[in-house]
Amino acid sequence: MVDLRIKTTSKQISNRLNRLEKAVTRRLNAFYNSKIKPNATLFPISALITKYDAEVRVIIRKAVQDSYLEGTDLVAEKINEKAPDFQLFTSVTDVTNIQAITNDLTNQFWITTGKLIQRENESILKEGELIPKPSFDVKAAMIGLSALFVFSAFNHAVKSKLSIVTTPNTIELTRLQNDQIITQNLQLDIGFEIKELRGRVRFTTQHDAKVDQEICAPLDGTEWDASDPDIVVPPEMTHRFCRCVLVPILSD
């Protein structure tokens, strides 16, 4: 599967995000196969958006919200290590962020769906038999979209909550104590590194003599958008016992 991971010191956080990714992949696959695929050749993409946008938006919003809260909780845990009494609440800004991310990612879903439908309709008729385009792969596209939904929302939450950092590793906390406003400035060891997901992955081999020279070697270094239906996902789309991986391209 597409392995898009945020670099953190917490394997528990990574595992939770991976579970969220798998859950939304299942929901998107079920939605596409039950609603989009049966109507892909009957209706234009604009009609499908009108009919199903609200339904897919519910799926995406849940994924975004769950992942956003994971990012919020991670920042809260790090702050509480230094200031146990401090509470990091979900704010109006967070609600606005979740809505904006949901809107952007819903648009991305329909862009990808439009590509999938176009490629399915590009199937060719050969000797009386309908031959689909070989690279057409809904599963790969839904995996890429799910990873993009979960990890972009997580990143956004972490960056948003860390906006209260005033100087490098210094955080200003304000709380009410005995009817007085108390302000604390303390050193905060964030303990994790944020990487910005650019939504691209790179096919990478093990670079040894065991690499399949016909299938995998020519693909080494090939890059795709995370939601591109042309992604070649190892080992499902390469060969049995393939050791190649899809590596996320992360910005500095």
RAUR-V276592 format. One line per field, one symbol per residue. phi: phi as a letter, one per 20 degrees, with the letter a starting at -180 (. if undefined). psi: psi as a letter, one per 30 degrees, with the letter a starting at -180 (. if undefined). A space follows every 50 residues. Layout:
phi=???
psi=???
//
This chain:
phi=.fddcefcedfffgfffffffffffffffffffedegfdfeecfgffffg fdgffffffffffffffffffffffffffffdcgefddefdfffffffff fgffffffgffffffffffffegdeclmdfdffgefbfgfffffffffgf efffgffffffefefecgmdcddcbdclmceddddcfcegmbdecefemc ccfceelcfefffeeegfegnfdcffdffegeeeegddafmfdfcedfed ef
psi=ljijkkjlgjfeeeeeeeeeeeeeeeeeeeeeffeeefgefekleeeeee egeeefeeeeeeeeeeeeeeeeeeeeeeefeeiffkkjlkleeeeeeeee eeeefeeeefeeeeeeeeeefgkkjjhgkjjlkefjjeeeeeeeeeeeee feeeeeeeeefgffkelkgkkjkklkjhgkkkkkjlkjjeglkkkkkfgl lkkklfhaffkjfeeeeffkfkklkfgkffkjjkfegdlkgkglljkkjk l.
//
